[in-house]
Amino acid sequence: MYIGRVVGTVVATIKHPHFGNRKLLLVQKETPEGRLTPAYDICVDVVQAGVGDRVLVLDEGNSARQILNMEPYGAIRAVIVGIVDAVDVEQ
């Protein structure tokens, strides 16, 4: 799992049936301090996140498929599972 920022959307008029009518979002990973890193994922959105939202991403294929009820098959690796309100880091 990691925390990231939604920086864009992915539009695909033709996609695998496992994606159905699900929204795909481009999520850039953040450091614990909130700085964006160069790493990113294309994630399936199940919490109605939008561009600019800080989100919690589950990026383990098996767990992602379990959340979407697609186990043991499916072409999904990363799922947005929450919208983050705040992050507190102990110093």
N, C-alpha and C positions, 0 to 999 in steps of 0.2 A: 504494500500500500504506500501511497505517497500523496502529498498535497500539491496541487497545481492550480494554474489559472487558465480558464477557458479563453483562448485567444482567437478562435474562429470556428466556423462550421464547415462540414464536409458535405457536399451535395453529390449524390450518385443516383442517376435516374434508373440505372440497371444495377442491381446488387443481389447477392446471395439471399435466398429465401429466409435464412436464419436471421437476417437483419430486419425482415418485415417492414413495418412502418416506424422503426426506431430512428431517433435522431442521432447523428454522428457529430461529435465535437472534437476540435483540435485542442489538446490540453498541454500546456508547457509546464514542466516540473519547476517547483520552487525549492529554495534552500529553507532551512528552519527559520532564518531571519526574514524570509519573504522575497528574496531576490530571485528573479527568473534565471533558469539555467538554459543551455542550448538544447537539452533533451525534451522530447515531446512524444505524445501518443495520440492516436485517433481512438476515441472512446465512445462506447454506446452510452447514451444518457437515459437513466431510469428515474431521475429525480427532477426533471424539468429545469436544468441549469441553463444559463445563457452566457453569452460573451461577457467577459469581465468578472464572472463569479469565481471565487476561490472554492475549489472542490476537493473531495476526498476520492481518490481513484484506487480501485482494486485492479491490479495489473498482473494477476496470476490466472492463466487460462482456465484451469480446472475450476477454481473458485468462481470466476466470472460466469462460466457456463452453468454452474449450480445456481447462482443468483437468477439467471434468466431461464432456469428450468430446462436446460438443453443437454444435460449430462446423459451419456458420455460423449455425444457428438456436438459439433458446433464450431464455427469459424470465428469465435469471439475471444479476444484476449484481455481487453481492458474495459472496465465498466465504471462510470461515475456513480458512486453509491451515497454521496452526501454533499451538501453545500455547507462550507465551513464558515461559521460566524466569527470566530476568533481563535488565535493560537497563542498560548502562553509558554514561553521558553524560560526555564529557570537559569539564572546566571551563576 
